[in-house]
Amino acid sequence: MFLTGTMKINDQGHLEIGGIDTLELVKDFGTPLWVIDEEGLRRNCRMLKEAFARWGDSVVAYASKSLCNMAICTIVAQEGLSLDVVSGGELFTALLAGFPAEKILFHGNNKDPEEIRMALQAGVGRIIVDNFHELELLNSIAEEYGHDVDIMLRITPGVEAHTHEYIQTGQIDSKFGFTLTDGQAMEGVKAAVNSPKLNLTGLHYHIGSQIFDMEPFRHTTALMMKFIAQIKEETGQEIYELDVGGGFGIFYTQGDRPGNPEDWAEAVMTTVQEKARYYGLTVPLVIIEPGRAISGPAGITLYTIGSFKEVTGIRKYIAVDGGMTDNIRTALYGAQYSALLANKADQQPVETVSIAGKCCESGDMLIWDIRLPQVESGDILAVFATGAYNYTMSSNYNRLPRPAMVLVNQGCADLILKRETYADLLRNDLLPDRLKNR
Ligand SMILES: *Cc1c(COP(=O)(O)O)cnc(C)c1O
């Protein structure tokens, strides 16, 4: 079901979230509007943390790329989670939000020297090294700083999770990580062990996103434990941490069958414990990196419906005041979403329509073929599970200003991201004098 967290349909037949009627939110903040359910977000953090903690030592690192700003980083820190960042910009945001640096893990397949310096300066907890180039670069920058750096290596295990090809990452032909199957991973481990300023604490894998089947996690975790045993045998190096990435799937539409966090915890933790016993290894600390599973279901987007176009006998298009600029996922990889009319949330569906954005691209669609009550101009469309990878992938295509984001909880609504203005769009534009004086 797409009503999660504190969402419900109130007595007036309107969608409510965080104890507030969404039509009130629209009146106060306008559309398009990203709305984040604070209680829902916190619950998602706790559910994952508790599910893994039941089995043993574990750390939940929220993948900030799914939804990152000052308020979200602050909430995640308050919930006691760690944080994944993949760029200087995400790191900068987290540090400014007061996120404890030692609980930050820094990922990325092409960290530049400036980003690495920033991470070392801040004292981030772990740097997840992706390739040989980075091993050398990091070691030489660590020499400048004069202290050792705790690192993990990203391993590409050669496992294909059943997900869209652009969001699956564990397969061998991937831009990420040291390949396990051709000996590159062992070479990487040896290079890391021989890097004087680098201290190899753990291994990392991430096999993809929106995964429902827990078997790939079981399988990959077993492969990694075997590799950890081989490392100990060949080099004497012990590995104390295993980071199994993120990718836990959520409900977007009918047909999505997300598991319980308990299923994920069981798959990973029992495999780690069994294999540690089997190979005679210390049970490593397990780190998970969910992004979507925490932020996705906690967010909705509210749009105002404007124009219509009926293609006789084929399709009825309904256009909203946003689109691929605030949610590119449908256009990018055919993502599917559920939605309802927030002002007619108690009415039965009577027609099938397709929801288009307002950009100059035929592919600018949000939802193909959705059943809704009679749609009229001025209705408010609420799209669910837009907390993840909407804002963070947003753009100013067609010079559309980005929407505002509000955080709702127990009847309070606070702006956590201002709506962009036309002036914001021009903030970095420069007009050289020689163009003015022609
Ligand atoms: C994207 C990513 C995640 C989070 O993925 P979700 O599908 O949002 O859970 C975690 N770790 C790494 C390395 C990633 O690239």
The ligand as a MOL file (V3000), in Angstrom:
LIG
                    3D

  0  0  0     0  0            999 V3000
M  V30 BEGIN CTAB
M  V30 COUNTS 15 15 0 0 0
M  V30 BEGIN ATOM
M  V30 1 C 23.1380 4.1140 -4.2440 0
M  V30 2 C 23.9500 3.4610 -3.2140 0
M  V30 3 C 23.3670 3.0760 -2.0020 0
M  V30 4 C 21.9060 3.2360 -1.7130 0
M  V30 5 O 21.0910 2.5390 -2.5630 0
M  V30 6 P 19.5180 2.4450 -2.2660 0
M  V30 7 O 18.9830 1.6820 -3.3890 0
M  V30 8 O 19.0070 3.8440 -2.2150 0
M  V30 9 O 19.3630 1.7680 -0.9450 0
M  V30 10 C 24.1900 2.5210 -1.0570 0
M  V30 11 N 25.5160 2.3390 -1.2750 0
M  V30 12 C 26.1040 2.6970 -2.4260 0
M  V30 13 C 27.5530 2.4940 -2.6120 0
M  V30 14 C 25.3480 3.2610 -3.4310 0
M  V30 15 O 25.9370 3.6080 -4.5750 0
M  V30 END ATOM
M  V30 BEGIN BOND
M  V30 1 1 1 2
M  V30 2 1 2 3
M  V30 3 2 2 14
M  V30 4 1 3 4
M  V30 5 2 3 10
M  V30 6 1 4 5
M  V30 7 1 5 6
M  V30 8 2 6 7
M  V30 9 1 6 8
M  V30 10 1 6 9
M  V30 11 1 10 11
M  V30 12 2 11 12
M  V30 13 1 12 13
M  V30 14 1 12 14
M  V30 15 1 14 15
M  V30 END BOND
M  V30 END CTAB
M  END
